[in-house]
C-alpha cells in the first residue's frame, strides 16, 4: 500500500473517535471522485493562495501546489497543499485511507501516518 504522512497544528493527541471521523471524511472525499489540480507558482504566490505548507520545511522559489476542488463549486477547494510526492488526477484513484499512527511531531504539531489500500 501507498504510505503518507501529514503534519498539522493541534495541541493534543487525537481521540480514537476523532481518528475515525477523519478517516470517514477523507474516504468520503475519495469516493466523490474529486478533481486534483497541480499548479506551479512562486513560493510567495503559493503562500498567498492559502496553500498549506509542512511545518519547518524549506521550499524552493518555485513550488508545486495540489488543489482538490469541491465538485459543486470549482472555485471552492477542499484542500490546497504544498507537495513533492506522486499524485493522481482524481481522488477516486487513491483507494481506502486508513490512519496507522498519530504522534507528536514538534511542540503544537501532530503527525498522522496513513496508508492507502
VENBELBEL-V255157 format. One record per residue. N is the residue number from 1. RES is the residue in one small letter. SS is DSSP state (a for helix, b for strand, c for the rest). PHI is phi in whole degrees, 0 to 359 (none if undefined). OMEGA is omega in degrees with one decimal (999 if undefined). Layout:
N,RES,SS,PHI,OMEGA
N,RES,SS,PHI,OMEGA
This chain:
1,x,c,none,174.9
2,x,b,290,179.6
3,x,b,242,176.2
4,x,b,210,172.8
5,x,b,226,-177.7
6,x,b,215,177.8
7,x,b,262,-178.7
8,x,b,209,178.4
9,x,b,285,177.5
10,x,c,192,-170.5
11,x,c,267,-176.8
12,x,c,214,177.1
13,x,c,294,175.5
14,x,c,289,175.7
15,x,c,279,175.4
16,x,a,304,178.7
17,x,a,294,178.5
18,x,a,294,177.5
19,x,a,299,179.2
20,x,a,298,179.3
21,x,a,296,177.8
22,x,a,297,178.8
23,x,a,301,179.5
24,x,a,297,-179.6
25,x,a,297,-179.2
26,x,a,297,-179.4
27,x,a,296,175.2
28,x,a,296,179.0
29,x,a,294,177.4
30,x,a,299,-178.9
31,x,a,296,-177.7
32,x,c,286,174.6
33,x,c,58,-178.2
34,x,c,286,-179.8
35,x,b,282,176.5
36,x,b,251,-176.6
37,x,b,249,177.8
38,x,b,253,176.5
39,x,b,228,171.4
40,x,b,255,178.9
41,x,b,202,177.0
42,x,b,289,178.0
43,x,a,304,-179.8
44,x,a,297,177.8
45,x,a,298,-179.0
46,x,a,297,179.0
47,x,a,296,178.8
48,x,a,294,-178.1
49,x,c,284,-178.4
50,x,c,95,179.0
51,x,c,296,-179.5
52,x,b,271,179.0
53,x,c,259,177.5
54,x,c,282,-177.8
55,x,c,306,173.8
56,x,c,79,-178.7
57,x,c,274,175.0
58,x,c,267,-177.8
59,x,c,248,175.3
60,x,c,289,-179.0
61,x,c,295,174.4
62,x,b,251,-176.0
63,x,b,228,172.8
64,x,b,260,178.2
65,x,b,240,177.3
66,x,b,250,-178.4
67,x,b,239,174.5
68,x,b,253,-175.6
69,x,b,266,173.1
70,x,c,292,-178.0
71,x,c,294,-177.2
72,x,c,282,-176.6
73,x,c,215,-174.4
74,x,c,285,169.3
75,x,c,270,-178.0
76,x,c,257,-179.9
77,x,b,248,177.3
78,x,b,275,-177.5
79,x,b,206,173.7
80,x,b,218,-170.7
81,x,b,227,164.9
82,x,b,286,178.0
83,x,c,197,-180.0
84,x,c,231,-176.0
85,x,c,270,176.6
86,x,c,290,-174.2
87,x,c,219,-178.0
88,x,c,237,177.8
89,x,c,268,179.4
90,x,b,220,-178.7
91,x,a,297,-178.0
92,x,a,295,178.1
93,x,a,281,-170.0
94,x,c,278,-173.3
95,x,c,88,-175.6
96,x,c,281,-179.7
97,x,b,268,179.8
98,x,b,221,176.8
99,x,b,283,-179.9
100,x,b,254,179.3
101,x,b,201,174.6
102,x,b,226,-174.3
103,x,b,208,174.2
104,x,b,280,178.0
105,x,b,253,178.2
106,x,b,196,179.6
107,x,c,300,179.9
108,x,c,78,-179.6
109,x,b,240,176.1
110,x,b,253,178.6
111,x,b,227,169.1
112,x,b,251,171.2
113,x,b,245,-175.1
114,x,b,219,174.6
115,x,b,236,172.3
116,x,b,246,-174.8
117,x,c,260,999
